[in-house]
Each structure stands twice: as C-alpha cells, then as structure tokens.
C-alpha cells in the first residue's frame, strides 16, 4: 500500500475549459457535426468570413426543411453570404481536409453566446445546436417540456457513427449531450385548435391539469369536434382532423404524464390513475441556522432508503435527482455535523428538507469510574457529587442532564451528546407527540373533545445521542432504558435554549392561566421511549439562573448554562431517569398545551412576477415551521398562537433556487383580522423560460481532473468552486445586522423611509437612500449595530434644518452593497447588493411603566404588565360572558384604538407598537408629553371599562438616543453561495450547473477551483489562474478541454444523411 501511495502522490492538474462568453470549435479531418452557439468577433460577420481558414472545404446547414451550403474552395453557395447569426444554435456539417500529421483546426468565436430557443423549431427534422446549460437528456427534456412541442428522437454523430435516443420510450445509447456537437431532432408541434371560442395550442383542463395535442401523421384541414373529460367535467374542442392523436398532459408543478394516444372523445380518469408522472423528483436540502445565522443550502448530504445508500447530494444548487419512488417513501438524510433527518416523499417534482446542526459537546460516563490514582470502584460512593453531562461548557451550553448526588456507574461506558431542537421538523415522530399531548390534555381537563382554540407546541427539547464507547455503536431506544443501563442515577434535563418564545412569558402564562376555566395552560415534559412519546412529568420549574438554583443545581448546572437567561426543567426530580428502574436516556420535549386566548389561521399566497401562483414552493415561518404551497400557490399556517415577545412575524419563500423572498407581518394586523392572508411575489428570475434564464444569467462550468504524469482521468476527485458571497448569511439578530466578514471587501449600508409610510427621521425627510455606514470588512463594515443606526439618524446633516418636523419611529428599508476588489488592483471586480432588509424603530419600553393598580369587579379583573409581557382580562364569574374586550390607550384627550376584533388579551409589545406610531409619538414630542404624562390602558366589555394606569417618562431632551430601540428587523440571505462541491465521474469530469456570474447584474465574479483526492497530495491552489468571467451579458459554457471531438472516418463530399425518421 505504501508503494502505491508513493506512486499516486502526485499533484492534480486542473484541466478546465470555461467560457462565459464565446466558444472554441475543434475540427478534425473529415466531416464534423458541430453546434454554433456563439457570435463571431467583429470583422468576421458572415459565414464565409468566419470560416476563411485553410483546410475548411464545405459547410452544410439544414434550415427550414432544406439544405443550404457554402463551398469554401470555390467560394460558391448561398450560405456563405449569410451572417453567422444565421447559424446560431443550429447543427452545422463542416468538411475539412487535413494532412495526417496536421493538428485539428481550432476556431474560437468570442462573441455573446446563446441557448437553443425551442420557439424556432418546426415539425419534422431539425438540425440543432444546444448551447449552454443542456448537457444531459434530463435537462433537454425539461426545457422542451416548457413549450408546445413533442420531441421524439435525437441523433448524434460521433467517432464516425450515429448514436440515438428515443425520447418517447426512454431508450437508446445516447445519454450525454455535448453543446459543441450538432444534433438531429425529430419532433411534432402541438395542433392549433379551438377551446371556448379561443384559438390556442394549450388545452385547459381545470386548475390542476393542462395539455397539448399532437397529430399522428399529417393533419387535414377539415375540423372535427373532440371532447376530453376530466374530474367529471367535459372540455369540448375543435381540432384538425387526423387518424389518431397524442395528448401530452402536464400539471402546474411542472410534471409530465405518459403520452396518451386517442382517436376520439376520451375520459382521462383511467389514464391519470394508471400512469405516473414522468418528471423526476429533485431534492433541495437546507441547513438550519447555527448561532442565529440564516438557513443555507447544504451539500454532501447522503440519502438512504431502508439503510441503503441512494446517493449523495453534491451540488446544492442543482439538488439531487431521486430515483423513481412511490409517494410516502421514507428517506433518511445524513450529513456530518447534522442530526439525521427523516423525509417522506410526495408525488411532486420538488422536495425540500431542512436539517439541524448537531452539537459537538458531549460527556462521558465510564463503567469503572476512577476515583483516584490507586483505587478503581465498580460503583462510586453514595456520596458521589452531582454531575452535569455534558460539562465544561463555561456557561455556553444550551442544555445539560443533571445526574443528582448518590449516582452509581452505568453498566457500560457511555458518551452522551445533547442537541437542543431548533425547529419542530427536527423532532422525530412529531405527529405521535401531538396526538399524545392532545389525549393528555383531554384527560387533564376532563374533556371529551378538544376546544376550538386548542393549541400545542414544543417550546424546548433535545435529541440525545448515546454511544456505547467500548462497542462504538449508538444505542437504540430500547437499549437506552433505565433497566438496560442499570438505573444508575436520578437524572433531569435542564435547558435554556428554546425553539421559540421567552421563558419569562411562559412563566407568566402558567401563573395566570394554569387554573383558568377559560384558557387552561400547562407545560409538561415528554420523553420518546421505544413505545413512542409519553408524558414523563407534570409541570415544570422555570429558574432564574442568578437566584433559583438549589444546592445540587448550583454545584453542577450553574457553570454550564448561560447566566443571562432563565432555564426550564421538570417540576419533580427523576423525570428522565430514576434509580427505581424507570425512565431512561431518552429524547425529551417540553410541551405547552392550552386553550389559546388568541389564535389565527394565516394563509400566504406565493406568486411570480406576472402574478401567477407558484405551487410546490417552500414558505418558512422563522424557520421553526414551514410548508409547501398548493396548486393555487397557497399555504396556511394553522392554529398560530401569536408570540408575546414579538411585534412581527418573519417569513421566507423559496422556489427551487437560492433566491429567497422575505415577508414581515405585524402582530397587530394579524390580531385584528379574523382570517389573515398575505401575498408574496417571488423573484422573477426563477420563473423565466429555461432557455431565457440560462441565456441571460446562468452558465455551466465543466472541466476534468487528470493525473499529472500519466494524463489519465481521476475518478472521485473532490472539486470545490469558490466565489465571493458576503450576502450568503445576511441576517438580523437582537439589534444587529450582519453579513460574512470578508476583510478586503467594502461594505455600504443605506436606509430610506419605507414608501407609503408616515415615518420620517431627521436625516430622512424624503424617500432617498441615505448612507449609514461605509467601511471595509477589516473595520467591521460587515456589521451594522443598533447604536450605529440610531446615532446616524438623529443627527441632522449640515444642510438640514434641525427644527424641521420629523418622527423618531416607524418602518424603514435598509440596503447593503458589498464591493469586492478581488485582485487588489484598486478596481471593483464584483458587487453584491441586498435591498430586502427592513427595520422598525420604536419607543424604548423602559420608559413606559405601571402607575397604580388596575380596576376590577366581581365579574372581571385586569391583570398583567411589562414583567408578564401581556395584559389579560380575567373572568372571575363563571356565569359572566367570555372576556373578549376592545382595548384602548388613552393619552389625555386622545384615545388610540388598539384592536377592532375583541380579544381577552393584549401583549405588552402590541401596546408599545401602537404607542410607537409615527404620528402619535410626534405629537407626544411636540407637546412635551413624552417627558412625563399619565396614560391609561382600558379594556371595554359590555359597556364597562377596566383600566390600568400607566406612566410615560422618556428623557427626550437630554438623551434622545436612549428613548429609541430597534423593535424588529428582517434580512434575507442573497443568492450567492461561497462554496460548491462536485465529484469527478468515470472520465474525470466535473460539472457545475446554474452558475450566476453576476447575481445582481452589476459585475462578474471571480471563481476559484480547488481539487483534492485521498490518493493524491492536496492541491493548495488551482493550477491555472482564478477563472474570471469577461464582460458579457450572455454567459455560456464549454466542454472539458480533454474531451475533444474525435476525427471522423467519413471522406465523402456530402455530409452523412440524417437517420431514418421515426415512424408514426
């Protein structure tokens, strides 16, 4: 083995050929069937001028059903005078005559490149050139499916012989498509027919199906009626007469059905029930944010079915094409550093999965615990100290397991790792947990059916990975029971990291509503045993880390969890495991169950730039919940209980690409709407026809990796494509906006008044963008803090009147521009811009306080305040009506209405949001009331007011900056990815599809390639300079330089004839 390694320890050569504009034709001796997809450079405008090269004899092109030619030796033929653009995306026969020792002719075209436009194709034979982006049969079929044509066969001429592909039966030897080679394509175009008195080629079959009709043979001019039936509805058509027809059906998700042959009126039900959609399913995988970074596309994810590896997702942008699988097939996704994720397939062409990072903190418990250097005990003494696992967290861990004093040793040596859940999708068997929680709620409340506003949610929890150290195997759920492990300790979970919400708010809810007859609320601990999820302990303790620990907790837990936020644990010891042989080391979840005071169903609709609905798109709510849009582009978030610690909900929409569209919705607006809804318009670049998208923005990068000595291809080499992408993790967290820190990049942050709002800050008296901060990455330009933002806004510019009327609060738009000088020559090479950020500036809640007691009577009582995070009108009399009230805020003679839909509760954040209305706060400043005034919060029910006095005292004159805060911020990552990975195939080739060299159309990226292989020395740098895209608006691609076309054996004076057309 060492000798072999010594032989193979050679540097890799990056043999790449990339052309973002232009192409190079390699012409061997004899006939060459090539594809022209680039324009000529200036001065070589005609065919004759372009091919005026020694050795080129004849050129043939098949255009509009007939041959055109140019003979270069005699300068004859009509094709010679045509502009070269006449041949764009056509297959062209070129005959050369070269001596046996002469190298191939290489002809470089440096003009803009183009992709095949299917609109230029006609029925019958077409001699075509593909152009960029179409390198395989699947990509070709996907592009053709967007148009009313029916490709039937492809023929390619290579190495002097023909290869073919039957596109209807999916058979034939032709599998790879080379954009440098011409192709014969035989196709039918859809019939022009009449439906609903409209002339069309597209047949509308309802909201979930459409199709195109093709004639078998030559259609006749005589029209005839034809009726198609779908979903018990007749769709009458008038079509050209033919002996038989072929119907190609599509659904709005982009899937195709097997073609249907018909000769007359047809019911489609049986065909749809018996055929499968033909388009393969493509999977995209996102990783949840770690330490508040945004979710990003993942690569090198392994997919398993029943323990069998299906493949590895290597390129995050193009995703993973799944093999044919029936709906509801369960897949397991695995990636180093992430929790295993279960995914169930659907019958849609796109699947999304979201994976959660696994914590790297773990602790060990040894079977024979060493107490000192000369004594090993099989069991520690009963006085053994309490222990937190994992430990040594230095107040940085999100969760630990407390092993209380008196613990024994486990009966095997264990490694224990806890990963706090970051979203509900990371929780296994979530539906069974929901069912268990619902059944327990019925029992606890002595109910026979769930109330109308039944709500449950996991507020915190963790997955446990338990490893048997001696066997190096992960324990199953059965092996993790107390009985299996020896019931060695009394164990409880302690957790400060939540999925959502604030523990202080949850504590207030429990105190206020635990015994409520109207809105009973509880939080209990559930564990996942071998039999499924079940309640392990009733009730919880929410602990102040500075004052709430008992002695054992202070000894073992206090040093591991943060000291600046509360934590949650079970109400009674031994909830996870007890030394009475119960429980086990199980996954656990703290579950909130309640009849919610306020609940809404929110429907979001996703549309494209033309206003058409986008089905099968991912819509995420703060990345804790998400779902896929239906055929109408809609998804409904059901049973939303609006958070007490927020003023807005942030959503993102994703549709088969890295482009993302944000949406922020005000909590006040959601509460005030019985059935709230909203619409998101997705970036239009995702919805253009594929050929236009590739032509205008995308490119494909191909190349090969070879052995530097032998020149033989290297299989399985790992190729990394790197590009600057500072916006790839753009995000907002706790008052700070951040992007990737690239030390050599320059960052410019700007702000403007949001159009349509009344907000006006001192420096923002119009709707123009104003610069907040300009700095390099080395000067922390990648970050914009609350103080930096506010400080700039409240100071007037030299040319501004400081007494001009303005407001201090409201909604504003932010933008970030990142300029990259990649080669440090003083010239900007690449620019990224993000304009999808927003910020809400509000009154600092510190200066609004309670000012006395709230009113009450024998029927209702007004409770709450800033410490609880809410106000609640509590019903005391069981015979009194429900406490759904209208809430108002009274400021002297002014009354603000806080809601139009009666509710029993209003959050403190909602109250602050109303008080932070630009006009309201401007009046408070103008009148001086902001520095000291009495207010009253009033809940009105059946003509009776229940009031809570408040006091507003903000030091506006002395400390104007301190009275403001960033109430809510939103930022969505940009389209770029800093790194993509590909693996070389059996011919040493790699390929990156859908590369966008100018994500915002401003300039072009510099791309860097690096290659590695376990049997070779790592290549520290590319063997060629970084690949830079020249200025062009139409990037394209070229094949690997080592995959040159082979010489043809043909020497005839005319090109080889096209193959026999397929029979009808």
Protein Blocks (a to p, Z undefined) as FASTA:
>chain_A
ZZmmmmmmccddddddddfedcdddddehjdddddfbdcdehilbfklmmmcghiabdcd
deehiacdddfklopajklmpcfklmgoiacdddddddfkbccdddddfbdcddddfklp
cehjddddebghiabfklmmmmmmmpccddfbdcddeehiacdddfklopajblbdcfkb
ccdddddddddddeehiacfbdcebjkbccddddehjddfbdcdddddeehiacdddddd
dfbdcdddddfkopacdddddfbdcdfklmmmmpccfbdcddddddddeehiacdddehi
acdeehiafbdcfblknopadddddehiacddddehiacddddddfbfbdcdddddddfb
dcdddfbacfbfkbccfbdcfklccddddehklopafbdcdddehiacdfbdcddddddd
fbfklpghklmmmmmmmmmmmmmnopabdcfklccddfbdcddddddfklopacdfklmp
mklnopaaccddddfbdfbdcfklmmmmmmmmmmpcklgcddddddddfkbpcdfbgcid
dddfklmpcfklmmmmmmmmcckbccdddfbghklbcceopajddddddddddddfbdcd
dddddddfkopacehiacdehhlaccdddfkopacdehiacdfkbcbdcddddehiabdc
dddddfklmmmpmbgcddddddfklmgcfklmmmmmpccdddddddfklopacehiacdd
ddddfklmgcceehiacddddfkbccdddddddehiabdcfklmbfbdcdfbdcdfklop
mpccfklmmmmmmpccfkbcfkbccdfbdcddddddddddfkonopafbdcddfkbccdd
dddfklpccebjddddfkbcceddjknopacdddfblkbccfbdcddddehjbccdfbfb
dcfbdcfklmmmmmmpmklmmmmmmnommnoccddddddeehiacdddddddddfklmmm
lmpccfbdcddddfbdfbdcddddfkopacdehiafblnopaccddddddddfkbccdfb
afbdcddddddfbdcddddfklcccddfbfcfbdcdddddddZZ
